[in-house]
């Protein structure tokens, strides 16, 4: 009998230790930064101590910055070949650039998204997007003299946007642009791709109970401590409506939410706003919607699809999103009304 009691006591002690560990109290912490991808990064997570949270945030932000340095087309870094290197013209032509595998993987993925979206997501549009970037910056610096890019200039640049001229040699680890006037711009896929890869790394490291928000690219990593889903809001594109800052609230678990909209990055010419999402078909800012939000487990796919749907009519976009089994979408039309894919509303809460 004593032996049985002793065994029961030992088992009870082990169970208590296990239970105490499971019930470890975790506190919610938040970190803000403006280091990666030229936007605000918000990290929300639950940890037993702020020291643990801060240590994890430092690792997360370091990895995001690594992706930022590789994917930027605006800055060079000593000892690093990035997409700025790929775009560089030497002696009137591009040269094959030996790059990190993270660039190769991104560009291969970008080609897949080009095919999936029938060319609405095209990382070879850099020659056109660069013109818009210059005119937008000039217009923001000198609003009274803001101008639109001449259409003949845009048409000339669009002749150099064939994604087939982006030559990837995965074995050699090189990227080569066969058209000397071609330029890459990965803005439609890079943030989402980086967020997805960072989230996968976090899971491998055992991090859970986090939400990453990199400039509107939201990714949940694990649930909250008691298993609850995360509640996430979709911003109202009518930014003047102070009574309704969010138009939908969703409960998410192991999901990504990405919104593309016309209401954040824009400049004004003769009283009209011109945003940064350029439709490859018209070479002008797309005018179908105020915003498009995409739900998908994969943040990279959600990022690409939100851009693609923003540049399609509702009927075209609805057909595309319904053909993808793990993605849902919500559209906000110019009159403020909302449309949904067939499975979107099941994520919505009051």
N, C-alpha and C positions, 0 to 999 in steps of 0.2 A: 504493500500500500504506500509506504514512504517513497519507494522508487517511482510509483505512478504519479504521486503528488509532485515529486521533484521534476519529473518530465513535464508535467502540466505547467508548473511554475516557470520552467525554462522557456516553454513554448509561449506562455503568456508574456514573458519578458521580451522575447524576440518580436512577437506581434506588436507589443507596445512600441518598441524601437521603430519598427516598420511604419506603424501608424503615425507616430510622431513625425517621422521624416516626410510622409505623404502630406500631413497637415501643416507643413512648414508655412508660416505666414509670409506672404509676398506683398509688397507694396507697389503701387503704380507710380512710375517715373516717366518724365518726358524730357526729350533733348531736342533742341533746335539748332540748325546750322545753315550756313549759306556758302558751302565750299564746293559741292559737286554739281555738275550739269547746270551751272548758272541759275540755280533756283533754290528755294527753301526746302531743306530736308527735315522732316519731323520723325523722330523715333519714339514710340510709346511702348513701354514694356513693364512687365511685373518681375521683380527680383526680391530676394530676402534683404538685400542691402543696396544702398545707393552706390557704394563702391563697386559692387558686382555689375550693376547696371551701367555705370560709367565706363568700366573696363570693356564691357561688351560693345557699348556705343563707339568707343574709340576704334575697336577692330572693324566694326561695321562701316564706319565713316572712312577708315583707311582703305577698305576694299572698294567702296564707292568711288573714292578719289582715284584709285588705280584705273577703274573703268573710265572715269571722266578723262583722265590724261590720255588714255589710248584712243578714245572715240572723238575727241574734240577736233574740229577742222580749223580752229582759229589760233591755236598756240602750239609752239614747239617746245620740247623739254630736252635738256641735255641728256645724251645717251639713250634716248627713247625714240623709236620709230613709231609714229602714230598715224591717224588718218590725215593729219596735216602733211605728213611726209608723203603719203600716197598721192595726195593732190598736187604736190610740188612739181613744177615744170622746170626742167633743166635742158638748156640748149634747144628749146622749142618743142620738147616732148616729155612725157612722163617716163620714169624709169621703174623697173620692177623693184618694189620695196619689200624687204624682209621684215615681217611684222610678227607680233605676239599672236599666239593661237587664239586669244580672246577676240582679236580683230577678224581673223579668218572665220571663226565660228559665227560671229555677228553677221558678216557679209554673206555667208552661205545661208543663214537664216533669212536675211533680207531678200535674197533671191526667191526663197520659198514664199515669203509674204507677197512679193511682186506677182508671182503666179496665182496665189490664192485670191488676191484682190483685183486681178485683171489689170495690173499696172497702176492702180491708184496709190499704192505705196511703192515709190521708186527712189532708192537711195542714189541713183545716178542723176537726179534732178538738180544737183548742186549748182550748175551753171545758171539756171533760172532762179533758184532760191537765193543765190548770192546777190543777184541784181535787186531783188526785193529787199534783202537784208540791208543793202547799202542805201536804198531810197528810204526805207523805214527809219534807219538811224539818222539820216540827214533830216527827215521830216520831224523827228522827235527833237533834234538839236535846234532846228530852225522852223517852228510850226507855221509861221506866216508864209514861208516859201516852200512848203511841202508839196511834192509833186508825185505823180504816178510814173512808173517806168514806161517808156515808149513801147508800144506793142511790137514794133519792128525789132527792137532790141531783144525783147523776150522771145519772139519767134526765132530769131537767129540763134539765141542760146539754146532753145529747145531742140535744135538739130543735133545737139551734142549730149543727149540724155538716154542713149541706148544702153540699157543695163548689160547687154551682151558684150559690150566693150570693157566691162569690168572682168578682168581675167584673174581667176584665183587658182593658185597652185598650192593645194593643201600639203602635198608632200614636201615641197621646197619651202613652204611657209611664206609665199610671196603674193603680192597683189600688184597688178599692172593695169593701168588705164590705157587702152589702145588708141583712144581718141585724145589728141593733145589738148583739146578745148573742153574735155569732160572734167567734171568735178563731183566728188561724192559729198552728200549731206545726209547723215543718218538720224536726223532729228525725229523722224517718225517712228523709229524703232529702238534707238540706243538706250533711252532712260528705262523703258519697260524691260528691255533685255537685261540691263545691268541689275535692276531691282530683282528680277527673277533669279538671276545667278547668285546674287547676294543672299536672297532668301533660302535658296538651296544649300548654300554654304552654312548658313545659320542652323538649319536643320541638322546638317552633318555634325555641327559642333554641339548639338544638344540644346541649342537655344530655342525656347518656346514661350508663347505668351507675349508676342510682339506684333506691332503694326509699323510698317515702313510707309512713309508718304514722301515721295521724291517729286516735288512739283506737280502734284495731282495724280501721280502714279501710286496707287494704294495697294499694298500687299499685306495680307494677314499671315502671320507665321505662328501656327498653333492657336489654341483658344485661350480665353482668360482663365485664371487659376482654378475656378470651380467648374470649368468646362463650358462656360457660357460663350456664345458667339460674340463677335465684335459688332457694335452698332456704328455705322458709317453713314455720313450724310452726303448727298449730291448737291453741290452749290447751285444756287439760283443764278442763271445767266443774266437775269435782270438785276444787275448789281445795285440799282437805285431803289429796289424794293426792300427797305430796311425791316419791314414786318415779317418777311419770309426769306431768311438767308439761305435756307435749304428747301428743295422742292420734293425730295424723297429721302427717307431713312431706310437703311437696309441692315439686315443681320447677316454677317458673313463668317464663314469658317473655311480656312485654307483657300481663299479666293483673292482675286485681284479686281480692282475697280479703277478704270482709267477713263477720264473725261477729256474730250477735245472740244474747245469752244472758241467763239469769236470775241469774247468779252474781256480778255486779259492782255494779250500781246497784239497791239494795233497802233496805227497812227492815223491822223485825220487829214484829209485833203478836201478842201472846199466844203467842209461841214459833214463829210461822210467818213466813217471809220473803215479802214482796210486792215484786216487781221493777217496773221502769219501762215494760215493753212491754205496752200496754193493748190488748186485743182489742176492736175496735169492736162486735162482736156481743154481748159480755157486759158491756162497760165495766169489766172486771176484768183483772188481769194474766193473760196467756195461760199455760196450764198443760200444753200438749201436750209440750213439750221442755225440755231443759236448755240446748241451744244449737242454732243452725242456721247453717251456713257456706255461702256462695255464692261460686262462681267464675264470673267473667265478664270479658271485656276491658274493659267499661265500669264504672268504680267506682260511678257514680250508680245504674245499674241493679242492681248487686250489693247496694248498700246498701238500696234499696227492696225487693228480693226477699227479702233475709234477714229483714226485718221482717215482710213479708207471710207467708212460709212459717212463721215462728214463731207466727203467729196462725191457722194452718190445721191441720187434721188431716193426718197423713202422706199419706193417699190423695189428699186435695185438693191438697196441695203437690206431690206427685210428679207428678200430672197436669199441674199448671201448669208446673213446671220442665221436664218432658219436651216441652212444647209450644214452648219457647223454644230456638232452635237453638244459641245461643252461651252458654248458662248451665248450670252443674252445681251440685249441692247435696249436703251431708251433714248428717244429722240426728242429734243425740244425745238419745235417749229418757230419760225419768225414771229408768229402771233402769240407765242407763249404756251400753246397747247402741247401736250405730251403724247407720244406714241410709244408702244412697247412691243418687243418680241414676245412670242407666246409664253415663255417661261420666266420672264423678268419679274413679274409681280409677286411670285412666290417668295422672293427675297425681301420684299418691302414690309415695313412695319410702321405703326403709328408713331 
